[in-house]
């Protein structure tokens, strides 16, 4: 694994935590640094960090707030 990739992984807490939980990625990233894109994709799916997940969370929050406001009327 090259030094820049190691630095990226150690700087981001979520990446470091995911790497600790799924240690098989060490092997994958050591074999080929191009697997970094797949690593990021899998991490975002697991931790719900994709744009669609963020939109869904925002919509859920809006629904909750509107429900509270309706009950207060």
C-alpha positions as CSV (number, residue, x, y, z in Angstrom):
1,X,0.0,0.0,0.0
2,X,1.5,3.4,-0.9
3,X,2.1,6.1,1.7
4,X,-0.5,8.5,0.4
5,X,-3.2,5.9,0.6
6,X,-2.1,5.0,4.2
7,X,-2.3,8.7,5.1
8,X,-5.8,9.1,3.6
9,X,-7.0,6.0,5.6
10,X,-5.5,7.2,8.9
11,X,-6.8,10.8,8.6
12,X,-10.4,9.8,8.2
13,X,-11.9,8.3,11.3
14,X,-14.7,6.5,9.5
15,X,-12.3,4.9,7.0
16,X,-10.0,3.8,9.8
17,X,-12.9,2.3,11.8
18,X,-14.3,0.5,8.7
19,X,-10.8,-0.8,8.0
20,X,-10.5,-2.2,11.6
21,X,-13.9,-3.8,11.4
22,X,-13.3,-5.3,7.9
23,X,-9.6,-6.2,8.0
24,X,-9.7,-8.1,4.8
25,X,-9.5,-4.7,3.1
26,X,-5.9,-4.5,4.2
27,X,-5.0,-7.4,1.9
28,X,-7.1,-6.0,-1.0
29,X,-5.5,-2.5,-0.7
30,X,-2.0,-3.9,-0.3
31,X,-2.4,-6.0,-3.5
32,X,-3.8,-3.2,-5.6
33,X,-4.2,0.4,-4.6
34,X,-6.9,0.8,-7.3
35,X,-9.3,-1.1,-4.9
36,X,-9.5,2.2,-3.0
37,X,-12.6,3.2,-5.0
38,X,-14.3,-0.1,-4.2
39,X,-13.3,0.4,-0.5
40,X,-14.9,3.8,-0.4
41,X,-18.0,2.6,-2.2
42,X,-18.5,-0.3,0.3
43,X,-17.8,1.9,3.3
44,X,-20.4,4.5,2.1
45,X,-23.0,1.8,1.6
46,X,-22.4,0.4,5.1
47,X,-22.4,3.7,6.9
48,X,-25.2,5.2,4.8
49,X,-23.1,8.1,3.5
50,X,-24.3,8.1,-0.1
51,X,-26.2,11.2,-1.4
52,X,-29.4,9.2,-1.7
53,X,-29.2,8.2,2.0
54,X,-28.6,11.8,3.0
55,X,-31.7,12.9,1.0
56,X,-33.8,10.2,2.6
57,X,-32.7,11.2,6.1
58,X,-33.5,14.9,5.3
59,X,-37.0,13.9,4.0
60,X,-37.6,11.8,7.1
61,X,-36.6,14.7,9.3
62,X,-39.0,17.0,7.4
63,X,-41.8,14.5,7.8
64,X,-41.2,14.2,11.5
65,X,-41.2,18.0,11.9
66,X,-44.3,18.4,9.9
67,X,-46.0,15.7,11.9
68,X,-45.1,17.5,15.1
69,X,-46.4,20.8,13.8
70,X,-49.7,19.2,12.7
71,X,-50.2,17.8,16.2
72,X,-49.5,21.2,17.8
73,X,-52.3,22.9,15.7
